[in-house]
Structure formats: structure tokens, C-alpha cells
Amino acid sequence: MKVIITDLDRTLLRTDKTVSEYTRTILKRCHDKGIILMAATARPERTILTYRDQIDFEAIATLNGARIILPHSTLENGIMPSSAEKILKKVIMIPDLILSMETGNGIFSNVPDPEWNVTVFHEFPALPTEGIIYKLLLRSQENDIRQEVEKALTADTYMTVAEGKLIQIMSTAATKWNGIKAMLEAVGVKQNEAVYFGDDNDDIESIKNCGMGVAVSNAIDEVLNVADFITESNDMDGVAQFIERNIL
């Protein structure tokens, strides 16, 4: 394998959101050996700066591929404003809805959220910015709203569910797999020369299409069922353990 690509949350990161010293050491050995390191995450760029400083990632697909940071350029696959407006007009009527919008000008939400450092915006379904719209994030504290949200999608958008509860809506062009293909093309590496590690729904396509697809043992069943290999959990440094045993 010439490239190692990993999801972050619940895969490379431990549950407390840290990267262990052991994992950092193994990834540094990969880098020193000439193996290229990449990440593919649902997170926005601003929330991964700490990990980018700790690990020498050559490229990162952020926001499920809505923003792809390549060695010498950046690609963006945002939601069309007209599509965002159509979706918002339908979902805003869902009771108990917690709605956030990730944009090029930061994240806006209909409720305060100190953890995400949101700007509270009370005028949805109006758009809070004229900047690029990367994704919509929807959840309910009490109700399963997946069917209602799915009915609101436009032809150029799709949704995934993270950790069984957080609905993410993106442009159909914004997928982790599309981001990975762009990252591999940028460094001149074939898909069958890359290994991918993941745990959740938005990792399935990448696990199936990379040369080697590895699930951490804490992954959802749908990921475990399609992976070529299953390694230890994120809290047991499963990614690093697999790399040390099978790649280095």
C-alpha cells in the first residue's frame, strides 16, 4: 500500500478525541518510509487543526468531501443555494428540530451550541449567508426524523446518518469517496494501492473501493460486513495495530 487513508472520529481518534502516542509513532514510521498519509472526515477544517499538526497528512477530505484540501489546491463541492432553500422550507416545520448549516463563513444554527461554536440564526428557512453551503446537519432530541428529512431532499443532494442520530445533507458531488479519488489523483496513486480505515455509513463506499478496506471493531454492522479486514477498536488503537502488523 502506497497510501493510508483514515476516518477520524471513532476510527483513528480514541473516544476522548485524542491520538495516542503509539498511533503517532506508527504513523510517523509510515511517513518516514514514504507511505503517504491522508484523512477523510465529516469534520470541517477548523476542527482538525490539532490532528493535522500531530500527523503529517498529505491531503484531507473534510465535510464528507464537500471541501478537499490537496497538496497544492482546494476543491469545493457545495450545495446549490436554491436546493438548500427548498430543503429548509420543508424540514423547518419538523417539531423539535435542531438545525445547523456548515458554510464557508462558519456554522449557523437555530439553537445555541457551545461545543460547535455556532452563530445562532433565527431566520431559517432564509439562508444565513451568501457564501458556499457545505452541508446541513439535522437531529431531534426525541424523534426519529429520517423519513421526513429524506422526503425533503432535492435531486442534487443526499443524506447520511452518523452515529445513528445525526443527519447530514450534502451535494451528491460531496462524498468521501469522491474526495479520496481526487486526493489519490493529486499524488498519482491508484485506488488499489490505498488502504482505508472507517467505522460508519459514509465510510462504506471507500472501504469497498480502495485496495484494502479495514473496519475498526466498534464500527456499525454495515461497515463490518463489507470490510476486507476488521481490526481492534479505536480505543485499542486498531488503525495503528493493523498498520504495524500488515503494512510496515
Residue, then its C-alpha position, 0 to 999 in steps of 0.5 A: m500500500k502506497v497510501i493510508i487513508t483514515d476516518l477520524d472520529r471513532t476510527l483513528l481518534r480514541t473516544d476522548k478525541t485524542v491520538s495516542e502516542y503509539t498511533r503517532t509513532i506508527l504513523k510517523r514510521c509510515h511517513d518516514k518510509g514514504i507511505i503517504l498519509m491522508a484523512a477523510t472526515a465529516r469534520p470541517e477544517r477548523t476542527i482538525l487543526t490539532y490532528r493535522d499538526q500531530i500527523d503529517f497528512e498529505a491531503i484531507a477530505t473534510l465535510n464528507g468531501a464537500r471541501i478537499i484540501l490537496p497538496h497544492s489546491t482546494l476543491e469545493n463541492g457545495i450545495m446549490p443555494s436554491s436546493a438548500e432553500k427548498i430543503l429548509k422550507k420543508v424540514i423547518m416545520i419538523p417539531d423539535l428540530i435542531l438545525s445547523m448549516e456548515t458554510g464557508n463563513g462558519i456554522f449557523s444554527n437555530v439553537p445555541d451550541p457551545e461545543w460547535n461554536v455556532t452563530v445562532f440564526h433565527e431566520f431559517p428557512a432564509l439562508p444565513t449567508e451568501g457564501i458556499i453551503y457545505k452541508l446541513l446537519l439535522r437531529s431531534q432530541e426525541n424523534d426519529i426524523r429520517q423519513e421526513v428529512e429524506k422526503a425533503l431532499t432535492a435531486d442534487t443532494y443526499m443524506t447520511v446518518a452518523e452515529g445513528k442520530l445525526i443527519q447530514i445533507m450534502s451535494t451528491a458531488a460531496t462524498k468521501w469517496n469522491g474526495i479520496k479519488a481526487m486526493l489519490e489523483a493529486v499524488g498519482v496513486k491508484q485506488n488499489e494501492a490505498v488502504y482505508f480505515g472507517d467505522d460508519n455509513d459514509d465510510i462504506e463506499s471507500i472501504k469497498n473501493c480502495g485496495m484494502g478496506v479495514a473496519v475498526s471493531n466498534a464500527i456499525d454492522e454495515v461497515l463490518n460486513v463489507a470490510d476486507f479486514i476488521t481490526e481492534s477498536n479505536d480505543m485499542d488503537g486498531v488503525a495503528q495495530f493493523i498498520e504495524r502488523n500488515i503494512l510496515 
